Amino acid sequence: MKNVIVLFAIIFLTSFTIKETTQKLPNGKYLVELDKQYLENGLNNYEFTLENNKFIYKLNDKIENFEINWINEEIFIVKGLTEPLNPNQIEKNIIEKSTIAFRIVKQERNNYYFTLGEKFDKHPIYSGKFVKTK
């Protein structure tokens, strides 16, 4: 009986994971600051505005409007940016097998650190932080 109680206690205590809490990105304007290695590879920082389910993307004075789909408080997909707007059958098959999404991994005040890629990517497409400016 003692072994059963000890085993139960171990299972109970290890079932909790320590995780920094993040919150869903609030509406507003953001500057995306990519990590240094991605800037060195030719990618550029950009801006976006979040208005409910709209993702308004701005890069080099070009503005595009996209739809945002929240998977949960920390993960979201931007249709037209992270996946095709009107996928053909091959693209639909790929989307079913893998989900490219923004994942917020940490929040410090108005800075939301993120990765863009699949859930367990060791090498994401890119990473950086969203800096809320307004």
Buried (B, 14 or more C-beta within 10 A) or exposed (E): EEEEEEEEEEEEEEEEEEEEEBEEBEEBBBBBBBBEEBBEEEBEEBBBBBEEEEBBBBEEEEEEEBEBBEEEEBBBBBBBBBBEEEEEEEEEEEBEEEBBBBBBBBBEEBBBBBBBBBEEBEEBBBBBBBBBEE
